[in-house]
Amino acid sequence: MTKIVDVIDAMERNAKGISFNDLCKVCDHFFGKPRQTASSHRVYKTPWRGDPRINIQNDKGMAKNYQVTQVLLAIKRLKELENDEK
């Protein structure tokens, strides 16, 4: 089983080579269960309004690179919010 830290490291090195399942694992870890899974998209709730939004799509088993970048930005923002609360 791939560790979340390893997937994030791979995402930071190259946003193009990430599987959709690995991106789902990362999103589930940081943002909980998706609020929408009925279509080809998975939409996650964030503790802020607006961008970066978490809306990922399966593209023949792979994650779209711009969506990987959005997830990385959202994780960064989430960590900043957590640090501000401390």
N, CA, C and O atoms as a MOPAC input file, in Angstrom:
PM7 MOZYME 1SCF
protein

 N      0.84400 1    -1.19100 1     0.00000 1
 C      0.00000 1     0.00000 1     0.00000 1
 C      0.88500 1     1.24800 1     0.00000 1
 O      1.83900 1     1.34600 1     0.77200 1
 N      0.56400 1     2.17100 1    -0.85000 1
 C      1.33000 1     3.39200 1    -0.98300 1
 C      1.02000 1     4.33100 1     0.18000 1
 O     -0.14000 1     4.52900 1     0.53900 1
 N      2.06700 1     4.90500 1     0.75900 1
 C      1.89000 1     5.84600 1     1.85800 1
 C      1.52700 1     7.21300 1     1.30800 1
 O      1.96700 1     7.60100 1     0.22500 1
 N      0.71500 1     7.93700 1     2.07200 1
 C      0.27200 1     9.28000 1     1.67300 1
 C      1.48600 1    10.18200 1     1.44100 1
 O      1.51400 1    10.94000 1     0.47200 1
 N      2.47200 1    10.10600 1     2.30800 1
 C      3.67000 1    10.95400 1     2.18100 1
 C      4.39200 1    10.67400 1     0.87100 1
 O      4.87300 1    11.59900 1     0.21600 1
 N      4.47000 1     9.40800 1     0.48800 1
 C      5.13100 1     9.04300 1    -0.76200 1
 C      4.37600 1     9.57600 1    -1.97600 1
 O      4.98100 1    10.02700 1    -2.94800 1
 N      3.05500 1     9.52000 1    -1.90800 1
 C      2.24000 1    10.02800 1    -3.02200 1
 C      2.40400 1    11.54300 1    -3.14000 1
 O      2.55300 1    12.06700 1    -4.24400 1
 N      2.37800 1    12.24200 1    -2.01000 1
 C      2.53900 1    13.69500 1    -2.03900 1
 C      3.91100 1    14.06200 1    -2.59900 1
 O      4.03500 1    15.00200 1    -3.38400 1
 N      4.92500 1    13.33000 1    -2.20100 1
 C      6.27300 1    13.56200 1    -2.73200 1
 C      6.28600 1    13.38900 1    -4.25000 1
 O      6.87100 1    14.20100 1    -4.96700 1
 N      5.64500 1    12.33600 1    -4.73200 1
 C      5.56300 1    12.10000 1    -6.18000 1
 C      4.76100 1    13.20400 1    -6.87300 1
 O      5.09700 1    13.61800 1    -7.98300 1
 N      3.71400 1    13.67000 1    -6.22300 1
 C      2.89600 1    14.74700 1    -6.78600 1
 C      3.71900 1    16.02000 1    -6.94200 1
 O      3.60200 1    16.72700 1    -7.94300 1
 N      4.54700 1    16.30400 1    -5.95000 1
 C      5.36800 1    17.51400 1    -5.99100 1
 C      6.45900 1    17.41600 1    -7.05600 1
 O      6.83300 1    18.42500 1    -7.65300 1
 N      6.96800 1    16.21700 1    -7.29600 1
 C      8.01200 1    16.02700 1    -8.31600 1
 C      7.45300 1    16.10000 1    -9.72400 1
 O      8.06400 1    16.70000 1   -10.60800 1
 N      6.26900 1    15.47800 1    -9.94200 1
 C      5.70700 1    15.41600 1   -11.28700 1
 C      4.19800 1    15.23500 1   -11.19800 1
 O      3.72300 1    14.15600 1   -10.84200 1
 N      3.45200 1    16.26700 1   -11.51500 1
 C      1.98800 1    16.22800 1   -11.41200 1
 C      1.35100 1    15.34700 1   -12.48500 1
 O      0.17500 1    15.00100 1   -12.37700 1
 N      2.10300 1    14.98300 1   -13.51000 1
 C      1.52200 1    14.22100 1   -14.62000 1
 C      1.42300 1    12.72400 1   -14.36400 1
 O      0.57200 1    12.06300 1   -14.96100 1
 N      2.25900 1    12.17100 1   -13.50200 1
 C      2.32200 1    10.72500 1   -13.37200 1
 C      1.57600 1    10.15600 1   -12.18600 1
 O      1.98900 1     9.12800 1   -11.65100 1
 N      0.49600 1    10.77900 1   -11.75300 1
 C     -0.21300 1    10.35200 1   -10.54600 1
 C     -1.48300 1     9.59700 1   -10.92100 1
 O     -2.27800 1    10.06300 1   -11.73700 1
 N     -1.66000 1     8.44300 1   -10.32300 1
 C     -2.88300 1     7.68600 1   -10.60400 1
 C     -4.06700 1     8.33400 1    -9.88700 1
 O     -3.90900 1     8.96700 1    -8.84400 1
 N     -5.23400 1     8.16600 1   -10.45700 1
 C     -6.45400 1     8.71800 1    -9.86200 1
 C     -6.68800 1     8.12000 1    -8.48200 1
 O     -7.08700 1     8.83600 1    -7.56300 1
 N     -6.44800 1     6.82500 1    -8.31900 1
 C     -6.65800 1     6.17900 1    -7.02000 1
 C     -5.74000 1     6.75300 1    -5.94900 1
 O     -6.16200 1     6.93700 1    -4.80800 1
 N     -4.48900 1     7.04000 1    -6.30200 1
 C     -3.57300 1     7.64100 1    -5.33500 1
 C     -4.02100 1     9.04700 1    -4.95700 1
 O     -3.93700 1     9.43500 1    -3.79200 1
 N     -4.49500 1     9.81100 1    -5.93500 1
 C     -4.97700 1    11.15700 1    -5.63600 1
 C     -6.21400 1    11.09000 1    -4.73700 1
 O     -6.37400 1    11.92400 1    -3.84500 1
 N     -7.07400 1    10.12200 1    -4.96100 1
 C     -8.25100 1     9.93300 1    -4.09700 1
 C     -7.82800 1     9.63700 1    -2.66500 1
 O     -8.42200 1    10.16500 1    -1.72500 1
 N     -6.81300 1     8.80000 1    -2.48600 1
 C     -6.32200 1     8.47100 1    -1.14800 1
 C     -5.83400 1     9.72400 1    -0.42500 1
 O     -6.12500 1     9.91900 1     0.75500 1
 N     -5.09900 1    10.56500 1    -1.13100 1
 C     -4.59100 1    11.80200 1    -0.54500 1
 C     -5.74600 1    12.72100 1    -0.16000 1
 O     -5.77100 1    13.26500 1     0.94400 1
 N     -6.69000 1    12.88900 1    -1.06300 1
 C     -7.83500 1    13.76200 1    -0.79200 1
 C     -8.68000 1    13.23200 1     0.36100 1
 O     -9.11200 1    14.00500 1     1.21600 1
 N     -8.92000 1    11.92600 1     0.39500 1
 C     -9.67600 1    11.32900 1     1.49200 1
 C     -8.96100 1    11.56500 1     2.82100 1
 O     -9.60400 1    11.83800 1     3.83500 1
 N     -7.65100 1    11.46200 1     2.81700 1
 C     -6.86000 1    11.64000 1     4.03600 1
 C     -6.98300 1    13.07000 1     4.56900 1
 O     -7.19500 1    13.26700 1     5.76500 1
 N     -6.85400 1    14.05000 1     3.70800 1
 C     -6.83800 1    15.44700 1     4.14000 1
 C     -8.22200 1    16.07800 1     4.23800 1
 O     -8.43900 1    16.94800 1     5.08100 1
 N     -9.16300 1    15.65800 1     3.39100 1
 C    -10.44900 1    16.35000 1     3.30600 1
 C    -11.64900 1    15.47100 1     3.64100 1
 O    -12.78500 1    15.94300 1     3.59600 1
 N    -11.41900 1    14.20800 1     3.97500 1
 C    -12.51200 1    13.30700 1     4.32700 1
 C    -13.17500 1    12.73600 1     3.08300 1
 O    -12.67200 1    12.86700 1     1.96800 1
 N    -14.29200 1    12.11400 1     3.30300 1
 C    -15.02800 1    11.50300 1     2.19300 1
 C    -15.53800 1    12.58400 1     1.24700 1
 O    -15.91800 1    13.66700 1     1.69300 1
 N    -15.55000 1    12.30300 1    -0.05100 1
 C    -16.05000 1    13.30300 1    -0.99900 1
 C    -17.54100 1    13.53200 1    -0.81800 1
 O    -18.28500 1    12.61600 1    -0.46900 1
 N    -17.96800 1    14.76900 1    -1.06000 1
 C    -19.40600 1    15.06300 1    -0.94200 1
 C    -20.14900 1    14.70000 1    -2.21400 1
 O    -21.37900 1    14.65800 1    -2.22200 1
 N    -19.41700 1    14.43600 1    -3.29200 1
 C    -20.03600 1    14.00400 1    -4.54500 1
 C    -19.16700 1    12.94600 1    -5.19600 1
 O    -17.95800 1    13.12000 1    -5.35000 1
 N    -19.80200 1    11.84200 1    -5.57800 1
 C    -19.10100 1    10.79200 1    -6.31600 1
 C    -19.98400 1    10.21300 1    -7.40800 1
 O    -19.61000 1     9.22500 1    -8.04100 1
 N    -21.13400 1    10.80000 1    -7.63800 1
 C    -22.12100 1    10.23000 1    -8.55200 1
 C    -21.68300 1    10.28200 1   -10.01800 1
 O    -22.08400 1     9.43300 1   -10.81400 1
 N    -20.88600 1    11.25000 1   -10.36800 1
 C    -20.46400 1    11.37200 1   -11.76500 1
 C    -19.00700 1    10.93500 1   -11.88600 1
 O    -18.49000 1    10.23700 1   -11.01500 1
 N    -18.36100 1    11.33800 1   -12.94400 1
 C    -16.95300 1    11.00200 1   -13.12400 1
 C    -16.06000 1    11.85800 1   -12.22100 1
 O    -14.85100 1    11.63600 1   -12.15200 1
 N    -16.65100 1    12.82500 1   -11.53600 1
 C    -15.90700 1    13.72300 1   -10.65500 1
 C    -16.10000 1    13.32700 1    -9.19800 1
 O    -17.12800 1    12.76900 1    -8.81300 1
 N    -15.08500 1    13.63100 1    -8.40200 1
 C    -15.18800 1    13.53400 1    -6.94300 1
 C    -14.94800 1    14.93500 1    -6.41600 1
 O    -13.92600 1    15.55000 1    -6.71800 1
 N    -15.89000 1    15.44100 1    -5.62800 1
 C    -15.80700 1    16.79600 1    -5.10100 1
 C    -15.67000 1    16.71700 1    -3.58700 1
 O    -16.45100 1    16.04300 1    -2.91400 1
 N    -14.66500 1    17.41600 1    -3.06000 1
 C    -14.38500 1    17.40300 1    -1.62500 1
 C    -14.70800 1    18.75700 1    -1.00800 1
 O    -14.54100 1    19.80200 1    -1.63700 1
 N    -15.16900 1    18.71700 1     0.22200 1
 C    -15.47200 1    19.93100 1     0.96400 1
 C    -14.19500 1    20.45500 1     1.60500 1
 O    -13.40200 1    19.68600 1     2.14800 1
 N    -14.00400 1    21.76200 1     1.53800 1
 C    -12.85700 1    22.41200 1     2.17400 1
 C    -13.35800 1    23.38500 1     3.23600 1
 O    -14.50200 1    23.83600 1     3.16400 1
 N    -12.52400 1    23.71700 1     4.21900 1
 C    -12.96000 1    24.63700 1     5.27900 1
 C    -12.95800 1    26.10900 1     4.85600 1
 O    -13.11600 1    26.99100 1     5.70100 1
 N    -12.78300 1    26.38000 1     3.57900 1
 C    -12.82100 1    27.75000 1     3.06700 1
 C    -13.72300 1    27.79100 1     1.85300 1
 O    -14.07400 1    26.76100 1     1.27800 1
 N    -14.08900 1    28.99800 1     1.47900 1
 C    -14.89400 1    29.18300 1     0.26800 1
 C    -13.96800 1    29.56900 1    -0.87000 1
 O    -12.96400 1    30.25100 1    -0.66700 1
 N    -14.31100 1    29.13500 1    -2.04800 1
 C    -13.52900 1    29.51300 1    -3.22900 1
 C    -12.32700 1    28.62800 1    -3.46600 1
 O    -12.26400 1    27.48900 1    -3.00300 1
 N    -11.37200 1    29.17900 1    -4.19900 1
 C    -10.19500 1    28.41500 1    -4.62000 1
 C     -9.17500 1    28.30300 1    -3.49400 1
 O     -9.13100 1    29.16900 1    -2.62100 1
 N     -8.36600 1    27.26700 1    -3.49600 1
 C     -8.39700 1    26.14800 1    -4.42200 1
 C     -9.49600 1    25.15500 1    -4.06600 1
 O     -9.62800 1    24.73200 1    -2.91800 1
 N    -10.26900 1    24.80100 1    -5.06400 1
 C    -11.33600 1    23.81600 1    -4.90200 1
 C    -10.76200 1    22.42000 1    -5.14300 1
 O     -9.75000 1    22.25200 1    -5.82300 1
 N    -11.43600 1    21.43200 1    -4.56900 1
 C    -11.00300 1    20.05000 1    -4.74700 1
 C    -12.07100 1    19.33700 1    -5.55700 1
 O    -13.07200 1    18.87100 1    -5.01200 1
 N    -11.85300 1    19.25600 1    -6.84600 1
 C    -12.76000 1    18.61000 1    -7.77600 1
 C    -11.88300 1    17.79900 1    -8.71900 1
 O    -11.27400 1    18.34200 1    -9.64100 1
 N    -11.82400 1    16.49000 1    -8.47700 1
 C    -10.91200 1    15.66200 1    -9.26800 1
 C    -11.68900 1    14.73300 1   -10.18800 1
 O    -12.84200 1    14.38900 1    -9.92600 1
 N    -11.03600 1    14.33800 1   -11.26200 1
 C    -11.69900 1    13.55600 1   -12.29700 1
 C    -10.78300 1    12.43200 1   -12.76100 1
 O     -9.58400 1    12.63100 1   -12.95900 1
 N    -11.36200 1    11.25500 1   -12.92900 1
 C    -10.63200 1    10.09400 1   -13.42000 1
 C    -10.47700 1    10.20600 1   -14.93600 1
 O    -11.46100 1    10.26500 1   -15.67400 1
 N     -9.23100 1    10.23400 1   -15.38000 1
 C     -8.92700 1    10.32700 1   -16.81200 1
 C     -8.21400 1     9.04000 1   -17.23100 1
 O     -6.98800 1     9.00000 1   -17.33500 1
 N     -9.00000 1     7.99900 1   -17.46700 1
 C     -8.47000 1     6.68400 1   -17.86800 1
 C     -7.47400 1     6.14400 1   -16.84300 1
 O     -6.41100 1     5.63000 1   -17.19200 1
 N     -7.85200 1     6.27500 1   -15.55400 1
 C     -7.02500 1     5.75500 1   -14.47300 1
 C     -5.98700 1     6.71800 1   -13.93500 1
 O     -5.34100 1     6.43700 1   -12.92600 1
 N     -5.82400 1     7.84100 1   -14.59300 1
 C     -4.83100 1     8.82500 1   -14.15900 1
 C     -5.51900 1    10.10700 1   -13.69500 1
 O     -6.63900 1    10.41000 1   -14.10500 1
 N     -4.83300 1    10.84700 1   -12.83800 1
 C     -5.32700 1    12.15000 1   -12.39100 1
 C     -4.87400 1    13.20900 1   -13.38900 1
 O     -3.79900 1    13.09900 1   -13.97900 1
 N     -5.69000 1    14.22300 1   -13.56900 1
 C     -5.30000 1    15.32900 1   -14.44900 1
 C     -4.28800 1    16.19800 1   -13.71300 1
 O     -4.45900 1    16.50100 1   -12.53200 1
 N     -3.23000 1    16.59600 1   -14.42200 1
 C     -2.13100 1    17.28800 1   -13.75400 1
 C     -2.54900 1    18.61400 1   -13.12600 1
 O     -2.03700 1    18.95500 1   -12.05900 1
 N     -3.44900 1    19.37300 1   -13.73400 1
 C     -3.85500 1    20.63500 1   -13.12900 1
 C     -4.65100 1    20.38300 1   -11.84600 1
 O     -4.63000 1    21.21200 1   -10.93700 1
 N     -5.34700 1    19.25600 1   -11.76300 1
 C     -6.07400 1    18.92900 1   -10.55100 1
 C     -5.12200 1    18.47900 1    -9.44200 1
 O     -5.36600 1    18.75600 1    -8.26800 1
 N     -4.05000 1    17.79200 1    -9.80500 1
 C     -3.01400 1    17.43000 1    -8.83400 1
 C     -2.42200 1    18.70800 1    -8.23800 1
 O     -2.21800 1    18.79300 1    -7.02700 1
 N     -2.14900 1    19.69200 1    -9.07900 1
 C     -1.61300 1    20.97100 1    -8.62100 1
 C     -2.60100 1    21.66200 1    -7.68300 1
 O     -2.19000 1    22.22700 1    -6.66900 1
 N     -3.89700 1    21.62800 1    -8.00200 1
 C     -4.91200 1    22.23000 1    -7.13400 1
 C     -4.95400 1    21.53800 1    -5.77300 1
 O     -5.10000 1    22.19900 1    -4.74500 1
 N     -4.82900 1    20.22700 1    -5.76300 1
 C     -4.82800 1    19.48400 1    -4.50000 1
 C     -3.61100 1    19.88200 1    -3.67000 1
 O     -3.73600 1    20.07800 1    -2.46100 1
 N     -2.45300 1    20.00400 1    -4.27900 1
 C     -1.25400 1    20.42700 1    -3.55200 1
 C     -1.44300 1    21.81500 1    -2.95000 1
 O     -1.05100 1    22.05200 1    -1.80700 1
 N     -2.03700 1    22.73000 1    -3.70200 1
 C     -2.31000 1    24.07300 1    -3.17500 1
 C     -3.29400 1    24.02500 1    -2.01300 1
 O     -3.13900 1    24.75500 1    -1.03400 1
 N     -4.29400 1    23.17800 1    -2.11800 1
 C     -5.28600 1    23.05400 1    -1.05000 1
 C     -4.66100 1    22.45800 1     0.21200 1
 O     -4.98000 1    22.88900 1     1.32100 1
 N     -3.78900 1    21.48600 1     0.05700 1
 C     -3.10500 1    20.90900 1     1.22000 1
 C     -2.24000 1    21.97100 1     1.89300 1
 O     -2.20800 1    22.06500 1     3.11900 1
 N     -1.54500 1    22.76200 1     1.09400 1
 C     -0.71600 1    23.84400 1     1.63100 1
 C     -1.58300 1    24.83900 1     2.40600 1
 O     -1.21800 1    25.25800 1     3.50400 1
 N     -2.70800 1    25.20900 1     1.84300 1
 C     -3.60200 1    26.15400 1     2.51500 1
 C     -4.16600 1    25.54800 1     3.79900 1
 O     -4.27200 1    26.23900 1     4.81200 1
 N     -4.52300 1    24.28900 1     3.76700 1
 C     -5.04300 1    23.59900 1     4.94600 1
 C     -4.00600 1    23.60300 1     6.07000 1
 O     -4.34600 1    23.85200 1     7.22600 1
 N     -2.75700 1    23.33200 1     5.73700 1
 C     -1.69000 1    23.33600 1     6.74200 1
 C     -1.45800 1    24.73800 1     7.29500 1
 O     -1.17700 1    24.89700 1     8.48300 1
 N     -1.57200 1    25.75600 1     6.44200 1
 C     -1.43500 1    27.14000 1     6.90600 1
 C     -2.55400 1    27.48100 1     7.88600 1
 O     -2.31000 1    28.12400 1     8.90700 1
 N     -3.77100 1    27.05800 1     7.58400 1
 C     -4.89800 1    27.30900 1     8.49100 1
 C     -4.68300 1    26.61000 1     9.83200 1
 O     -4.97100 1    27.18100 1    10.88400 1
 N     -4.18200 1    25.39200 1     9.79700 1
 C     -3.90800 1    24.66000 1    11.02900 1
 C     -2.83100 1    25.34800 1    11.85700 1
 O     -2.93300 1    25.39900 1    13.08200 1
 N     -1.79800 1    25.87900 1    11.20300 1
 C     -0.72800 1    26.58900 1    11.90700 1
 C     -1.23000 1    27.90100 1    12.50800 1
 O     -0.79800 1    28.29000 1    13.59300 1
 N     -2.13400 1    28.58100 1    11.81400 1
 C     -2.69500 1    29.83200 1    12.32400 1
 C     -3.54100 1    29.59900 1    13.56200 1
 O     -3.63900 1    30.47600 1    14.42100 1
 N     -4.15500 1    28.42100 1    13.66600 1
 C     -5.01100 1    28.12300 1    14.80800 1
 C     -4.20500 1    27.76400 1    16.04900 1
 O     -4.74400 1    27.76900 1    17.15600 1
 N     -2.92400 1    27.45300 1    15.88300 1
 C     -2.08800 1    27.05900 1    17.03600 1
 C     -1.54000 1    28.24300 1    17.77700 1
 O     -0.82300 1    28.07600 1    18.76400 1

